[in-house]
Amino acid sequence: MIYWKALFVSALLSSALGAAAQAPAARTFTNPLKQNGPDPWIIRHGGQYYYTNTMGQNITLWKSPTLEGVQAAAGTIVWTPPTAGPNSTQIWAPELHFLGGKWYLYYTATDRAKAGDNSRYVFVLENVSADPTTGTWVDKGRVNTKYSGLDGTVFEHGKRRYFVYSAYVGPQSVLAIAPMTNPWTIDAAKETTIAAPTLDWEKGGGRQILEGPEFLAGKKGQLYLVYSASACWDNNYSLGMLTAQPGADPLRAASWVKSPQPVFHPSAETGVWGTGHNGFTTSPDGRENWLIYHAKAAADGKCEGRSSRAQRFTWRPDGSPDFGVPAALATPQPVPSGE
């Protein structure tokens, strides 16, 4: 009897070891998503990831069924600016949103004839095609903000739609919010400044800058706006965060509380510098949250060399995000769950 039990256990062990040997290794990828990838943005819709970043001279979209597939995806130039006019040059920080059954591209531009901060605004394109890499993009003009500025974004909360951007106010770039009457128009009378650069780490590179605001819904009803602080050439360019508690009015400056320290910042240990201009997406099965951002591999005091990167993040017990430490480029990361 003992002999047969031993044979049975041995067979079970052999079967288990054989199954383990045949099990495929977990798929991984390494950053960057794009070697030249400043100001990245990504959205998952209809089973596809749509990615874009600052190209300067046009707006290009990349389409992939997987997040890491963005690396090898072919880009499609979907819009080229006019040769003259208010949106004719310095095409920066495009964002793709699906609103009311249509696609919208928000982007920053300035006038070639008088290029600079005073003529820099956020503009909007509209596309009724189901696939934003196809169809026709129609120019809907500039968002009627109170100030010149850049890095416009949109979020919906409580059946209302809001527009947030980085506004040029004196020597600073502040964050301002306004309700929207349609995807290219705000109620300008209700535009409110909700944050200004008041902390030392928001004043790096000889500038006072808050930019690249992005909305994130908390796990316990909070509203978060994650923004980039300091000049893009500052090696310590970091992510800060504003928090509004459940039920708070997003249009009231008092609703938003600023975290005293960066929530995501450079790491000398992993060789990551200039972490900023983020976005958010999810895994295909919706179980994981992913942070998209740009960073540099050298602390060289320049804006150049920013590559786009993806990294999973988690949540703290209080419902706030925990972005962790930026991973080194060579660090293998499991692909998003559900792929």
C-alpha positions, 0 to 999 in steps of 0.5 A, a space after each residue: 500500500 505504501 508503495 502505491 501511495 508513493 507512486 501516486 504522489 510521485 506521479 502528481 509531482 511529475 504532473 505538476 512540474 511538467 505543467 509548470 514547465 509548460 506554462 508560458 512566462 508572463 509577458 513583459 515590456 520595457 519603456 519607453 513607449 516612444 523615444 521621442 515622446 514629450 507630453 504623452 496622452 493615451 485613451 482606451 476606447 472600443 478595444 483600442 489604445 489611441 496614443 499621441 504626443 507633442 510633434 510640434 508641426 502636426 498632430 499624429 495618432 498611434 493606434 494599438 490593441 495593446 498598451 505596449 503595442 504603441 511602441 511599434 505602431 505606425 503613426 497617422 498624421 491626422 491634422 496639419 496646421 494652416 500656414 498662417 493664423 492663430 493656430 499655425 505653429 508650435 502645436 503642443 500637448 494634444 489630447 484625444 477625448 470621446 464626448 457625446 459620440 464624437 472625437 475631439 482633439 484639444 491642442 495648444 498652438 500659437 500664431 506664426 506671425 507673433 509666436 509666443 505666450 501672449 498668443 498661445 491658446 488651446 484649440 479644438 478639432 472635431 471628428 464624427 468618425 468611429 475611428 479617430 485615425 480616419 475621417 475628417 477633423 473639423 477646426 472648431 476654433 479656440 477655447 474662449 478662455 480668459 487668459 492665454 495658456 496651454 495644456 487644456 483638458 476636459 473631465 465630466 463629473 456630476 453630469 457636468 463637463 469641465 475644462 481645465 488649463 494652465 493659464 498665463 497670469 503675470 510671471 506665473 502659470 496657474 491652473 484655471 477651471 470653467 464649466 463647458 457649454 459645448 466641447 469647444 466653448 466654456 462659460 467664461 464668466 465662471 472661470 476660476 483660478 484654483 491653484 498657483 505655484 506657491 511651493 519651492 518645488 513648483 518654481 524650478 528652472 527659474 520659472 513659476 509654473 503649474 501645467 499639464 493638469 489631468 483629472 483622476 477620479 478617486 476610489 472614495 468619491 474624491 476628485 483629483 487633478 494631477 499637474 506638472 510643476 516647474 519648467 520642463 528643463 528643470 531636472 526635478 520637474 514633478 507631479 503635484 496633486 489637488 484634491 477635492 472631497 466628495 460633494 465639493 464644487 469643482 468651480 470653487 478654489 476653496 474646494 481644492 487642497 494642494 499636496 505639500 510634496 510631489 506625488 511623483 518625482 525624479 529618482 537618482 536611483 533609477 536614473 529617471 529625471 524630469 517626470 511630468 505631463 502625465 495621463 491615465 488609462 486602464 488595462 483591457 479588463 479594467 482591473 489595473 490603472 496605468 500612469 503615462 508620463 514623460 521623463 529624461 534619462 539624463 539630468 542635463 537641464 534641458 527639455 530635449 530627450 523626453 521619452 514617454 513611459 507607462 507604469 502601473 499604479 495602485 491605490 491607498 486605503 483612503 482612496 488616493 493614488 499611489 504612483 510609486 517610484 519611476 521605474 528605470 528604462 530597463 525594468 521589465 514590467 508585466 503587460 496590462 492585465 486582460 491582454 
